[in-house]
Structure formats: C-alpha cells, structure tokens
C-alpha cells in the first residue's frame, strides 16, 4: 500500500473499489472484517482483537459473526474469501455504524480517513438504491 509522508492514503481505494466490497448479508449492507483490515492496513486478527477489547461499542446491530452457512455462501460467491474454505474461523460483518465505531477504536489517521470514505460509499449506495427503487 502506498502512503504519503503524512500517512494519508493515496487514491488506491476509490469509492467504486470500496462499494465493490459492500455485501448484503441478513438484509443489511456490510463490509467483512478482512476487507476492513486491508483498508485500515492492519491484520484481521488485530482488528478483531481491538473490537473485542471494546465490545460495548459494537452491539449485534453494528457487527455480527457469520453462521457456517453464511460463511460457505460468502466463499462460494467471493473468490477473495476462498482461504476461509477450510478454516474454523467465521468472519465478522460490520455495518455502517460498526465502521464508524472502528475509527474510534483503531485511532489512526488511516482509520479515520478510510472510515469517512467507507461511510461515503455506504451513503452513495443508499442514494443509488433509493433513486432506482421504482
């Protein structure tokens, strides 16, 4: 990942790129923990440990763990998750509110910048859905 001198993200993650990582699970728009870890430049395990240390900030409506069936569907539909095929780990899905909380938990400039970009992508998708609902 390319960074500027101040640690700001370059345009590597455009709104389109972020939107392509937003999935619909349990009738909600979410981003998976591995994708967020990539965006925030941390390991997935580190991201989830930070969340675990701050569980009160992440009620079920902000972050939930996939069931085995949901995990298998994710692996089937998204090639980037094929490494989970034989894993006992079930990934976590973060809603827009969960992403907002992550920036407070991770407390890095990258986390703040990416959280803003991700929230903008969620907003753009909602706007698109509303405008094209008819």
N, CA, C and O atoms as CSV, one atom per row, in Angstrom:
chain,resi,resn,atom,element,x,y,z
A,1,UNK,N,N,0.838,-1.172,0.000
A,1,UNK,CA,C,0.000,0.000,0.000
A,1,UNK,C,C,0.879,1.230,0.000
A,1,UNK,O,O,1.879,1.287,0.717
A,2,UNK,N,N,0.516,2.205,-0.791
A,2,UNK,CA,C,1.292,3.429,-0.896
A,2,UNK,C,C,0.753,4.477,0.066
A,2,UNK,O,O,-0.454,4.708,0.137
A,3,UNK,N,N,1.656,5.108,0.803
A,3,UNK,CA,C,1.288,6.166,1.732
A,3,UNK,C,C,2.067,7.421,1.400
A,3,UNK,O,O,3.175,7.358,0.869
A,4,UNK,N,N,1.479,8.560,1.716
A,4,UNK,CA,C,2.206,9.812,1.583
A,4,UNK,C,C,3.055,9.997,2.829
A,4,UNK,O,O,2.991,9.180,3.748
A,5,UNK,N,N,3.853,11.066,2.873
A,5,UNK,CA,C,4.702,11.329,4.037
A,5,UNK,C,C,3.897,11.483,5.321
A,5,UNK,O,O,4.380,11.119,6.394
A,6,UNK,N,N,2.706,12.003,5.236
A,6,UNK,CA,C,1.873,12.240,6.413
A,6,UNK,C,C,1.037,11.009,6.780
A,6,UNK,O,O,0.238,11.072,7.715
A,7,UNK,N,N,1.203,9.899,6.069
A,7,UNK,CA,C,0.448,8.694,6.372
A,7,UNK,C,C,-0.946,8.682,5.782
A,7,UNK,O,O,-1.760,7.831,6.140
A,8,UNK,N,N,-1.236,9.607,4.887
A,8,UNK,CA,C,-2.556,9.628,4.266
A,8,UNK,C,C,-2.596,8.629,3.128
A,8,UNK,O,O,-1.596,8.392,2.450
A,9,UNK,N,N,-3.756,8.053,2.933
A,9,UNK,CA,C,-3.910,7.096,1.838
A,9,UNK,C,C,-3.884,7.814,0.505
A,9,UNK,O,O,-4.455,8.894,0.354
A,10,UNK,N,N,-3.223,7.212,-0.450
A,10,UNK,CA,C,-3.340,7.694,-1.817
A,10,UNK,C,C,-4.662,7.200,-2.364
A,10,UNK,O,O,-5.404,6.522,-1.653
A,11,UNK,N,N,-4.968,7.513,-3.576
A,11,UNK,CA,C,-6.272,7.181,-4.153
A,11,UNK,C,C,-6.411,5.700,-4.514
A,11,UNK,O,O,-7.181,5.349,-5.408
A,12,UNK,N,N,-5.682,4.849,-3.836
A,12,UNK,CA,C,-5.739,3.415,-4.128
A,12,UNK,C,C,-7.142,2.841,-3.913
A,12,UNK,O,O,-7.560,1.942,-4.642
A,13,UNK,N,N,-7.858,3.347,-2.933
A,13,UNK,CA,C,-9.195,2.848,-2.648
A,13,UNK,C,C,-10.227,3.895,-3.041
A,13,UNK,O,O,-10.579,4.769,-2.248
A,14,UNK,N,N,-10.697,3.796,-4.258
A,14,UNK,CA,C,-11.719,4.709,-4.754
A,14,UNK,C,C,-13.075,4.318,-4.170
A,14,UNK,O,O,-13.227,3.256,-3.567
A,15,UNK,N,N,-14.039,5.184,-4.358
A,15,UNK,CA,C,-15.382,4.885,-3.886
A,15,UNK,C,C,-15.914,3.617,-4.560
A,15,UNK,O,O,-16.584,2.809,-3.916
A,16,UNK,N,N,-15.623,3.440,-5.838
A,16,UNK,CA,C,-16.065,2.234,-6.545
A,16,UNK,C,C,-15.438,0.978,-5.945
A,16,UNK,O,O,-16.108,-0.042,-5.786
A,17,UNK,N,N,-14.165,1.057,-5.618
A,17,UNK,CA,C,-13.477,-0.090,-5.011
A,17,UNK,C,C,-14.108,-0.435,-3.675
A,17,UNK,O,O,-14.360,-1.604,-3.384
A,18,UNK,N,N,-14.360,0.570,-2.871
A,18,UNK,CA,C,-14.979,0.339,-1.558
A,18,UNK,C,C,-16.384,-0.226,-1.733
A,18,UNK,O,O,-16.762,-1.180,-1.053
A,19,UNK,N,N,-17.160,0.361,-2.645
A,19,UNK,CA,C,-18.524,-0.129,-2.870
A,19,UNK,C,C,-18.530,-1.580,-3.328
A,19,UNK,O,O,-19.458,-2.324,-3.012
A,20,UNK,N,N,-17.511,-1.988,-4.066
A,20,UNK,CA,C,-17.465,-3.375,-4.531
A,20,UNK,C,C,-17.259,-4.359,-3.376
A,20,UNK,O,O,-17.484,-5.559,-3.533
A,21,UNK,N,N,-16.838,-3.860,-2.238
A,21,UNK,CA,C,-16.624,-4.710,-1.060
A,21,UNK,C,C,-17.822,-4.715,-0.121
A,21,UNK,O,O,-17.845,-5.477,0.846
A,22,UNK,N,N,-18.806,-3.887,-0.389
A,22,UNK,CA,C,-20.014,-3.869,0.440
A,22,UNK,C,C,-20.929,-4.990,-0.019
A,22,UNK,O,O,-21.278,-5.087,-1.195
A,23,UNK,N,N,-21.309,-5.832,0.924
A,23,UNK,CA,C,-22.131,-7.007,0.631
A,23,UNK,C,C,-23.472,-6.890,1.342
A,23,UNK,O,O,-23.608,-6.147,2.314
A,24,UNK,N,N,-24.447,-7.619,0.854
A,24,UNK,CA,C,-25.747,-7.700,1.512
A,24,UNK,C,C,-25.826,-9.034,2.241
A,24,UNK,O,O,-25.852,-10.097,1.620
A,25,UNK,N,N,-25.863,-8.962,3.559
A,25,UNK,CA,C,-25.994,-10.156,4.397
A,25,UNK,C,C,-27.033,-9.846,5.461
A,25,UNK,O,O,-26.980,-8.796,6.102
A,26,UNK,N,N,-27.980,-10.761,5.650
A,26,UNK,CA,C,-29.081,-10.587,6.614
A,26,UNK,C,C,-29.835,-9.287,6.347
A,26,UNK,O,O,-30.200,-8.565,7.275
A,27,UNK,N,N,-30.057,-9.005,5.093
A,27,UNK,CA,C,-30.798,-7.829,4.640
A,27,UNK,C,C,-30.144,-6.529,5.151
A,27,UNK,O,O,-30.829,-5.549,5.443
A,28,UNK,N,N,-28.832,-6.549,5.247
A,28,UNK,CA,C,-28.082,-5.375,5.664
A,28,UNK,C,C,-26.885,-5.212,4.741
A,28,UNK,O,O,-26.376,-6.190,4.192
A,29,UNK,N,N,-26.439,-3.974,4.574
A,29,UNK,CA,C,-25.203,-3.731,3.848
A,29,UNK,C,C,-24.069,-3.784,4.853
A,29,UNK,O,O,-24.102,-3.106,5.880
A,30,UNK,N,N,-23.052,-4.608,4.547
A,30,UNK,CA,C,-21.938,-4.816,5.475
A,30,UNK,C,C,-20.624,-4.890,4.715
A,30,UNK,O,O,-20.594,-5.075,3.499
A,31,UNK,N,N,-19.551,-4.742,5.458
A,31,UNK,CA,C,-18.203,-4.993,4.944
A,31,UNK,C,C,-17.560,-6.003,5.877
A,31,UNK,O,O,-17.684,-5.903,7.097
A,32,UNK,N,N,-16.877,-6.968,5.299
A,32,UNK,CA,C,-16.272,-8.035,6.074
A,32,UNK,C,C,-15.001,-7.556,6.775
A,32,UNK,O,O,-14.329,-6.631,6.319
A,33,UNK,N,N,-14.692,-8.210,7.897
A,33,UNK,CA,C,-13.537,-7.829,8.699
A,33,UNK,C,C,-12.227,-7.858,7.910
A,33,UNK,O,O,-11.380,-6.986,8.103
A,34,UNK,N,N,-12.046,-8.830,7.039
A,34,UNK,CA,C,-10.798,-8.923,6.256
A,34,UNK,C,C,-10.656,-7.740,5.303
A,34,UNK,O,O,-9.552,-7.230,5.112
A,35,UNK,N,N,-11.760,-7.301,4.705
A,35,UNK,CA,C,-11.708,-6.144,3.817
A,35,UNK,C,C,-11.397,-4.876,4.603
A,35,UNK,O,O,-10.607,-4.042,4.162
A,36,UNK,N,N,-12.021,-4.736,5.764
A,36,UNK,CA,C,-11.734,-3.564,6.597
A,36,UNK,C,C,-10.276,-3.555,7.048
A,36,UNK,O,O,-9.627,-2.509,7.053
A,37,UNK,N,N,-9.771,-4.719,7.422
A,37,UNK,CA,C,-8.369,-4.801,7.839
A,37,UNK,C,C,-7.446,-4.357,6.707
A,37,UNK,O,O,-6.465,-3.649,6.940
A,38,UNK,N,N,-7.761,-4.771,5.491
A,38,UNK,CA,C,-6.970,-4.336,4.336
A,38,UNK,C,C,-7.044,-2.823,4.180
A,38,UNK,O,O,-6.018,-2.169,3.994
A,39,UNK,N,N,-8.235,-2.265,4.253
A,39,UNK,CA,C,-8.403,-0.819,4.115
A,39,UNK,C,C,-7.627,-0.067,5.191
A,39,UNK,O,O,-7.000,0.954,4.908
A,40,UNK,N,N,-7.669,-0.569,6.429
A,40,UNK,CA,C,-7.041,0.113,7.560
A,40,UNK,C,C,-5.561,-0.249,7.744
A,40,UNK,O,O,-4.895,0.276,8.637
A,41,UNK,N,N,-5.060,-1.142,6.899
A,41,UNK,CA,C,-3.661,-1.562,6.937
A,41,UNK,C,C,-3.286,-2.221,8.267
A,41,UNK,O,O,-2.235,-1.938,8.841
A,42,UNK,N,N,-4.153,-3.092,8.735
A,42,UNK,CA,C,-3.869,-3.887,9.924
A,42,UNK,C,C,-4.217,-5.338,9.599
A,42,UNK,O,O,-4.892,-5.607,8.605
A,43,UNK,N,N,-3.770,-6.253,10.414
A,43,UNK,CA,C,-4.143,-7.652,10.229
A,43,UNK,C,C,-5.566,-7.851,10.740
A,43,UNK,O,O,-6.014,-7.167,11.660
A,44,UNK,N,N,-6.259,-8.796,10.129
A,44,UNK,CA,C,-7.647,-9.070,10.525
A,44,UNK,C,C,-7.726,-9.420,12.003
A,44,UNK,O,O,-8.629,-8.966,12.706
A,45,UNK,N,N,-6.791,-10.220,12.471
A,45,UNK,CA,C,-6.808,-10.621,13.884
A,45,UNK,C,C,-6.630,-9.404,14.791
A,45,UNK,O,O,-7.254,-9.330,15.849
A,46,UNK,N,N,-5.790,-8.451,14.392
A,46,UNK,CA,C,-5.583,-7.241,15.197
A,46,UNK,C,C,-6.853,-6.395,15.230
A,46,UNK,O,O,-7.213,-5.846,16.272
A,47,UNK,N,N,-7.528,-6.292,14.089
A,47,UNK,CA,C,-8.777,-5.539,14.022
A,47,UNK,C,C,-9.801,-6.155,14.968
A,47,UNK,O,O,-10.431,-5.446,15.753
A,48,UNK,N,N,-9.966,-7.468,14.895
A,48,UNK,CA,C,-10.959,-8.136,15.740
A,48,UNK,C,C,-10.582,-8.102,17.214
A,48,UNK,O,O,-11.466,-8.056,18.069
A,49,UNK,N,N,-9.281,-8.126,17.534
A,49,UNK,CA,C,-8.858,-8.009,18.939
A,49,UNK,C,C,-9.178,-6.622,19.483
A,49,UNK,O,O,-9.604,-6.484,20.629
A,50,UNK,N,N,-8.972,-5.588,18.656
A,50,UNK,CA,C,-9.306,-4.224,19.079
A,50,UNK,C,C,-10.805,-4.106,19.352
A,50,UNK,O,O,-11.221,-3.450,20.307
A,51,UNK,N,N,-11.603,-4.741,18.512
A,51,UNK,CA,C,-13.058,-4.723,18.704
A,51,UNK,C,C,-13.416,-5.481,19.981
A,51,UNK,O,O,-14.252,-5.025,20.761
A,52,UNK,N,N,-12.796,-6.617,20.192
A,52,UNK,CA,C,-13.093,-7.426,21.371
A,52,UNK,C,C,-12.778,-6.668,22.664
A,52,UNK,O,O,-13.487,-6.802,23.661
A,53,UNK,N,N,-11.704,-5.871,22.634
A,53,UNK,CA,C,-11.343,-5.065,23.808
A,53,UNK,C,C,-12.352,-3.933,24.045
A,53,UNK,O,O,-12.378,-3.333,25.119
A,54,UNK,N,N,-13.165,-3.652,23.050
A,54,UNK,CA,C,-14.146,-2.563,23.124
A,54,UNK,C,C,-15.543,-3.052,22.761
A,54,UNK,O,O,-16.288,-2.353,22.074
A,55,UNK,N,N,-15.896,-4.234,23.212
A,55,UNK,CA,C,-17.153,-4.871,22.809
A,55,UNK,C,C,-18.393,-4.027,23.066
A,55,UNK,O,O,-19.371,-4.136,22.327
A,56,UNK,N,N,-18.374,-3.195,24.089
A,56,UNK,CA,C,-19.548,-2.366,24.398
A,56,UNK,C,C,-19.876,-1.406,23.258
A,56,UNK,O,O,-21.021,-0.973,23.130
A,57,UNK,N,N,-18.890,-1.068,22.431
A,57,UNK,CA,C,-19.104,-0.165,21.296
A,57,UNK,C,C,-19.713,-0.882,20.085
A,57,UNK,O,O,-20.111,-0.228,19.120
A,58,UNK,N,N,-19.789,-2.205,20.125
A,58,UNK,CA,C,-20.195,-2.983,18.957
A,58,UNK,C,C,-21.348,-3.934,19.272
A,58,UNK,O,O,-21.153,-5.147,19.352
A,59,UNK,N,N,-22.544,-3.384,19.451
A,59,UNK,CA,C,-23.687,-4.283,19.643
A,59,UNK,C,C,-23.930,-5.105,18.366
A,59,UNK,O,O,-23.382,-4.800,17.306
A,60,UNK,N,N,-24.736,-6.120,18.483
A,60,UNK,CA,C,-25.014,-7.048,17.381
A,60,UNK,C,C,-25.446,-6.330,16.103
A,60,UNK,O,O,-25.155,-6.808,15.006
A,61,UNK,N,N,-26.122,-5.210,16.219
A,61,UNK,CA,C,-26.583,-4.494,15.027
A,61,UNK,C,C,-25.441,-3.744,14.336
A,61,UNK,O,O,-25.626,-3.256,13.221
A,62,UNK,N,N,-24.266,-3.641,14.967
A,62,UNK,CA,C,-23.096,-2.997,14.372
A,62,UNK,C,C,-22.099,-4.012,13.800
A,62,UNK,O,O,-21.391,-3.726,12.835
A,63,UNK,N,N,-22.058,-5.195,14.409
A,63,UNK,CA,C,-21.103,-6.222,13.986
A,63,UNK,C,C,-21.662,-7.580,14.387
A,63,UNK,O,O,-22.129,-7.770,15.510
A,64,UNK,N,N,-21.607,-8.521,13.449
A,64,UNK,CA,C,-22.067,-9.871,13.771
A,64,UNK,C,C,-21.176,-10.891,13.082
A,64,UNK,O,O,-20.573,-10.623,12.043
A,65,UNK,N,N,-21.109,-12.077,13.695
A,65,UNK,CA,C,-20.298,-13.151,13.129
A,65,UNK,C,C,-21.178,-14.003,12.225
A,65,UNK,O,O,-22.317,-14.330,12.562
A,66,UNK,N,N,-20.624,-14.353,11.071
A,66,UNK,CA,C,-21.372,-15.154,10.113
A,66,UNK,C,C,-21.593,-16.568,10.646
A,66,UNK,O,O,-20.749,-17.125,11.348
A,67,UNK,N,N,-22.739,-17.129,10.298
A,67,UNK,CA,C,-23.001,-18.529,10.596
A,67,UNK,C,C,-22.190,-19.370,9.609
A,67,UNK,O,O,-21.631,-18.833,8.653
A,68,UNK,N,N,-22.124,-20.649,9.828
A,68,UNK,CA,C,-21.392,-21.536,8.915
A,68,UNK,C,C,-21.998,-21.498,7.515
A,68,UNK,O,O,-21.263,-21.484,6.527
A,69,UNK,N,N,-23.326,-21.482,7.417
A,69,UNK,CA,C,-23.980,-21.401,6.102
A,69,UNK,C,C,-23.659,-20.084,5.400
A,69,UNK,O,O,-23.389,-20.070,4.199
A,70,UNK,N,N,-23.688,-18.978,6.143
A,70,UNK,CA,C,-23.356,-17.679,5.559
A,70,UNK,C,C,-21.896,-17.639,5.103
A,70,UNK,O,O,-21.573,-17.080,4.054
A,71,UNK,N,N,-21.032,-18.238,5.904
A,71,UNK,CA,C,-19.604,-18.310,5.546
A,71,UNK,C,C,-19.426,-19.092,4.247
A,71,UNK,O,O,-18.681,-18.661,3.367
A,72,UNK,N,N,-20.092,-20.221,4.116
A,72,UNK,CA,C,-19.966,-21.031,2.900
A,72,UNK,C,C,-20.508,-20.276,1.682
A,72,UNK,O,O,-19.938,-20.365,0.595
A,73,UNK,N,N,-21.592,-19.545,1.858
A,73,UNK,CA,C,-22.133,-18.747,0.755
A,73,UNK,C,C,-21.158,-17.645,0.364
A,73,UNK,O,O,-20.980,-17.363,-0.821
A,74,UNK,N,N,-20.532,-17.027,1.343
A,74,UNK,CA,C,-19.533,-15.990,1.085
A,74,UNK,C,C,-18.362,-16.561,0.285
A,74,UNK,O,O,-17.911,-15.951,-0.685
A,75,UNK,N,N,-17.879,-17.714,0.688
A,75,UNK,CA,C,-16.764,-18.363,-0.002
A,75,UNK,C,C,-17.151,-18.714,-1.434
A,75,UNK,O,O,-16.355,-18.541,-2.356
A,76,UNK,N,N,-18.364,-19.203,-1.618
A,76,UNK,CA,C,-18.857,-19.579,-2.952
A,76,UNK,C,C,-18.973,-18.368,-3.872
A,76,UNK,O,O,-18.656,-18.451,-5.058
A,77,UNK,N,N,-19.428,-17.244,-3.322
A,77,UNK,CA,C,-19.720,-16.072,-4.151
A,77,UNK,C,C,-18.577,-15.068,-4.284
A,77,UNK,O,O,-18.602,-14.222,-5.178
A,78,UNK,N,N,-17.590,-15.147,-3.420
A,78,UNK,CA,C,-16.495,-14.160,-3.425
A,78,UNK,C,C,-15.149,-14.871,-3.402
A,78,UNK,O,O,-14.738,-15.400,-2.369
A,79,UNK,N,N,-14.478,-14.881,-4.519
A,79,UNK,CA,C,-13.191,-15.577,-4.621
A,79,UNK,C,C,-12.170,-15.115,-3.588
A,79,UNK,O,O,-11.337,-15.909,-3.151
A,80,UNK,N,N,-12.219,-13.855,-3.193
A,80,UNK,CA,C,-11.211,-13.352,-2.268
A,80,UNK,C,C,-11.314,-13.983,-0.881
A,80,UNK,O,O,-10.415,-13.812,-0.058
A,81,UNK,N,N,-12.408,-14.714,-0.612
A,81,UNK,CA,C,-12.573,-15.360,0.685
A,81,UNK,C,C,-12.336,-16.871,0.631
A,81,UNK,O,O,-12.670,-17.580,1.581
A,82,UNK,N,N,-11.769,-17.368,-0.461
A,82,UNK,CA,C,-11.564,-18.814,-0.589
A,82,UNK,C,C,-10.615,-19.370,0.468
A,82,UNK,O,O,-10.659,-20.563,0.767
A,83,UNK,N,N,-9.758,-18.525,1.038
A,83,UNK,CA,C,-8.844,-19.001,2.085
A,83,UNK,C,C,-9.598,-19.420,3.351
A,83,UNK,O,O,-9.028,-20.091,4.212
A,84,UNK,N,N,-10.863,-19.033,3.472
A,84,UNK,CA,C,-11.681,-19.412,4.628
A,84,UNK,C,C,-12.313,-20.793,4.473
A,84,UNK,O,O,-12.929,-21.309,5.405
A,85,UNK,N,N,-12.158,-21.386,3.295
A,85,UNK,CA,C,-12.860,-22.631,2.984
A,85,UNK,C,C,-12.621,-23.724,4.026
A,85,UNK,O,O,-13.570,-24.393,4.436
A,86,UNK,N,N,-11.398,-23.914,4.455
A,86,UNK,CA,C,-11.080,-24.978,5.415
A,86,UNK,C,C,-10.749,-24.422,6.793
A,86,UNK,O,O,-10.173,-25.115,7.631
A,87,UNK,N,N,-11.114,-23.179,7.016
A,87,UNK,CA,C,-10.829,-22.527,8.293
A,87,UNK,C,C,-11.989,-22.741,9.262
A,87,UNK,O,O,-13.151,-22.792,8.861
A,88,UNK,N,N,-11.652,-22.866,10.536
A,88,UNK,CA,C,-12.700,-22.959,11.552
A,88,UNK,C,C,-13.186,-21.561,11.943
A,88,UNK,O,O,-14.170,-21.423,12.669
A,89,UNK,N,N,-12.500,-20.537,11.462
A,89,UNK,CA,C,-12.840,-19.145,11.764
A,89,UNK,C,C,-14.038,-18.694,10.937
A,89,UNK,O,O,-14.074,-18.899,9.724
A,90,UNK,N,N,-15.009,-18.087,11.590
A,90,UNK,CA,C,-16.125,-17.462,10.881
A,90,UNK,C,C,-15.920,-15.954,10.942
A,90,UNK,O,O,-15.774,-15.394,12.028
A,91,UNK,N,N,-15.905,-15.292,9.791
A,91,UNK,CA,C,-15.613,-13.855,9.765
A,91,UNK,C,C,-16.746,-13.018,10.365
A,91,UNK,O,O,-17.878,-13.470,10.534
A,92,UNK,N,N,-16.380,-11.794,10.671
A,92,UNK,CA,C,-17.334,-10.821,11.185
A,92,UNK,C,C,-17.734,-9.861,10.078
A,92,UNK,O,O,-16.924,-9.503,9.223
A,93,UNK,N,N,-18.993,-9.451,10.106
A,93,UNK,CA,C,-19.526,-8.461,9.182
A,93,UNK,C,C,-19.799,-7.190,9.970
A,93,UNK,O,O,-20.363,-7.239,11.063
A,94,UNK,N,N,-19.397,-6.051,9.412
A,94,UNK,CA,C,-19.580,-4.759,10.067
A,94,UNK,C,C,-20.573,-3.918,9.272
A,94,UNK,O,O,-20.450,-3.777,8.055
A,95,UNK,N,N,-21.546,-3.369,9.964
A,95,UNK,CA,C,-22.491,-2.453,9.334
A,95,UNK,C,C,-21.843,-1.072,9.239
A,95,UNK,O,O,-20.728,-0.863,9.716
A,96,UNK,N,N,-22.544,-0.155,8.630
A,96,UNK,CA,C,-22.040,1.220,8.517
A,96,UNK,C,C,-21.728,1.803,9.898
A,96,UNK,O,O,-20.710,2.475,10.067
A,97,UNK,N,N,-22.580,1.557,10.873
A,97,UNK,CA,C,-22.349,2.063,12.222
A,97,UNK,C,C,-21.121,1.402,12.853
A,97,UNK,O,O,-20.371,2.047,13.586
A,98,UNK,N,N,-20.925,0.125,12.567
A,98,UNK,CA,C,-19.743,-0.569,13.069
A,98,UNK,C,C,-18.458,0.014,12.506
A,98,UNK,O,O,-17.454,0.127,13.209
A,99,UNK,N,N,-18.499,0.386,11.225
A,99,UNK,CA,C,-17.338,1.014,10.587
A,99,UNK,C,C,-17.023,2.339,11.275
A,99,UNK,O,O,-15.859,2.662,11.508
A,100,UNK,N,N,-18.059,3.098,11.596
A,100,UNK,CA,C,-17.867,4.378,12.285
A,100,UNK,C,C,-17.203,4.155,13.645
A,100,UNK,O,O,-16.305,4.903,14.031
A,101,UNK,N,N,-17.638,3.146,14.355
A,101,UNK,CA,C,-17.038,2.847,15.662
A,101,UNK,C,C,-15.579,2.402,15.525
A,101,UNK,O,O,-14.760,2.684,16.399
A,102,UNK,N,N,-15.260,1.718,14.444
A,102,UNK,CA,C,-13.886,1.242,14.256
A,102,UNK,C,C,-12.877,2.384,14.240
A,102,UNK,O,O,-11.774,2.237,14.766
A,103,UNK,N,N,-13.235,3.510,13.651
A,103,UNK,CA,C,-12.280,4.617,13.594
A,103,UNK,C,C,-11.935,5.107,14.998
A,103,UNK,O,O,-10.814,5.557,15.235
A,104,UNK,N,N,-12.883,5.027,15.931
A,104,UNK,CA,C,-12.621,5.433,17.309
A,104,UNK,C,C,-11.761,4.397,18.033
A,104,UNK,O,O,-10.952,4.750,18.891
A,105,UNK,N,N,-11.931,3.146,17.696
A,105,UNK,CA,C,-11.189,2.075,18.353
A,105,UNK,C,C,-9.759,1.974,17.825
A,105,UNK,O,O,-8.820,1.795,18.601
A,106,UNK,N,N,-9.594,2.087,16.517
A,106,UNK,CA,C,-8.259,1.924,15.919
A,106,UNK,C,C,-7.396,3.183,16.077
A,106,UNK,O,O,-6.172,3.085,16.163
A,107,UNK,N,N,-8.013,4.334,16.114
A,107,UNK,CA,C,-7.353,5.608,16.403
A,107,UNK,C,C,-6.104,5.901,15.578
A,107,UNK,O,O,-5.092,6.344,16.121
A,108,UNK,N,N,-6.166,5.664,14.313
A,108,UNK,CA,C,-5.060,6.049,13.432
A,108,UNK,C,C,-5.607,6.995,12.372
A,108,UNK,O,O,-6.809,7.014,12.108
A,109,UNK,N,N,-4.731,7.771,11.773
A,109,UNK,CA,C,-5.159,8.669,10.695
A,109,UNK,C,C,-5.748,7.881,9.534
A,109,UNK,O,O,-6.719,8.313,8.912
A,110,UNK,N,N,-5.163,6.735,9.246
A,110,UNK,CA,C,-5.666,5.887,8.166
A,110,UNK,C,C,-7.081,5.404,8.488
A,110,UNK,O,O,-7.954,5.413,7.620
A,111,UNK,N,N,-7.306,4.982,9.736
A,111,UNK,CA,C,-8.634,4.503,10.129
A,111,UNK,C,C,-9.673,5.607,9.996
A,111,UNK,O,O,-10.784,5.361,9.526
A,112,UNK,N,N,-9.324,6.808,10.403
A,112,UNK,CA,C,-10.264,7.923,10.303
A,112,UNK,C,C,-10.573,8.216,8.840
A,112,UNK,O,O,-11.739,8.336,8.464
A,113,UNK,N,N,-9.534,8.333,8.013
A,113,UNK,CA,C,-9.736,8.640,6.596
A,113,UNK,C,C,-10.527,7.549,5.893
A,113,UNK,O,O,-11.447,7.839,5.128
A,114,UNK,N,N,-10.173,6.294,6.149
A,114,UNK,CA,C,-10.883,5.198,5.481
A,114,UNK,C,C,-12.313,5.079,5.982
A,114,UNK,O,O,-13.202,4.750,5.197
A,115,UNK,N,N,-12.567,5.333,7.258
A,115,UNK,CA,C,-13.934,5.276,7.770
A,115,UNK,C,C,-14.813,6.311,7.079
A,115,UNK,O,O,-15.971,6.039,6.763
A,116,UNK,N,N,-14.260,7.495,6.848
A,116,UNK,CA,C,-15.007,8.529,6.128
A,116,UNK,C,C,-15.303,8.061,4.711
A,116,UNK,O,O,-16.429,8.198,4.232
A,117,UNK,N,N,-14.302,7.509,4.041
A,117,UNK,CA,C,-14.503,7.021,2.670
A,117,UNK,C,C,-15.527,5.896,2.622
A,117,UNK,O,O,-16.375,5.858,1.731
A,118,UNK,N,N,-15.446,4.984,3.577
A,118,UNK,CA,C,-16.368,3.847,3.605
A,118,UNK,C,C,-17.789,4.333,3.878
A,118,UNK,O,O,-18.735,3.879,3.234
A,119,UNK,N,N,-17.942,5.251,4.830
A,119,UNK,CA,C,-19.274,5.792,5.114
A,119,UNK,C,C,-19.826,6.536,3.912
A,119,UNK,O,O,-21.023,6.456,3.637
A,120,UNK,N,N,-18.979,7.259,3.189
A,120,UNK,CA,C,-19.421,7.916,1.953
A,120,UNK,C,C,-19.889,6.884,0.921
A,120,UNK,O,O,-20.864,7.114,0.207
A,121,UNK,N,N,-19.194,5.753,0.847
A,121,UNK,CA,C,-19.578,4.693,-0.096
A,121,UNK,C,C,-20.925,4.086,0.298
A,121,UNK,O,O,-21.768,3.839,-0.565
A,122,UNK,N,N,-21.135,3.842,1.601
A,122,UNK,CA,C,-22.437,3.351,2.071
A,122,UNK,C,C,-23.533,4.348,1.694
A,122,UNK,O,O,-24.587,3.958,1.193
A,123,UNK,N,N,-23.283,5.620,1.932
A,123,UNK,CA,C,-24.262,6.665,1.623
A,123,UNK,C,C,-24.585,6.696,0.127
A,123,UNK,O,O,-25.750,6.788,-0.260
A,124,UNK,N,N,-23.552,6.620,-0.705
A,124,UNK,CA,C,-23.764,6.639,-2.158
A,124,UNK,C,C,-24.589,5.439,-2.606
A,124,UNK,O,O,-25.440,5.566,-3.486
A,125,UNK,N,N,-24.344,4.281,-2.011
A,125,UNK,CA,C,-25.122,3.092,-2.372
A,125,UNK,C,C,-26.580,3.246,-1.951
A,125,UNK,O,O,-27.485,2.886,-2.704
A,126,UNK,N,N,-26.812,3.785,-0.742
A,126,UNK,CA,C,-28.191,4.010,-0.298
A,126,UNK,C,C,-28.904,4.976,-1.230
A,126,UNK,O,O,-30.057,4.756,-1.601
A,127,UNK,N,N,-28.222,6.035,-1.600
A,127,UNK,CA,C,-28.802,7.033,-2.516
A,127,UNK,C,C,-29.139,6.404,-3.855
A,127,UNK,O,O,-30.203,6.669,-4.413
A,128,UNK,N,N,-28.249,5.579,-4.375
A,128,UNK,CA,C,-28.491,4.885,-5.638
A,128,UNK,C,C,-29.717,3.988,-5.536
A,128,UNK,O,O,-30.563,3.987,-6.431
A,129,UNK,N,N,-29.817,3.230,-4.458
A,129,UNK,CA,C,-30.942,2.304,-4.254
A,129,UNK,C,C,-32.252,3.079,-4.176
A,129,UNK,O,O,-33.240,2.692,-4.801
A,130,UNK,N,N,-32.267,4.162,-3.421
A,130,UNK,CA,C,-33.481,4.965,-3.279
A,130,UNK,C,C,-33.888,5.570,-4.625
A,130,UNK,O,O,-35.065,5.551,-4.986
A,131,UNK,N,N,-32.916,6.104,-5.362
A,131,UNK,CA,C,-33.211,6.737,-6.645
A,131,UNK,C,C,-33.659,5.745,-7.715
A,131,UNK,O,O,-34.321,6.126,-8.680
A,132,UNK,N,N,-33.302,4.486,-7.545
A,132,UNK,CA,C,-33.640,3.480,-8.567
A,132,UNK,C,C,-34.647,2.448,-8.058
A,132,UNK,O,O,-34.841,1.410,-8.691
A,133,UNK,N,N,-35.275,2.718,-6.942
A,133,UNK,CA,C,-36.218,1.768,-6.354
A,133,UNK,C,C,-37.443,1.575,-7.218
A,133,UNK,O,O,-38.050,0.504,-7.188
A,134,UNK,N,N,-37.823,2.578,-7.988
A,134,UNK,CA,C,-39.021,2.482,-8.828
A,134,UNK,C,C,-38.747,1.672,-10.034
A,134,UNK,O,O,-39.636,1.478,-10.863
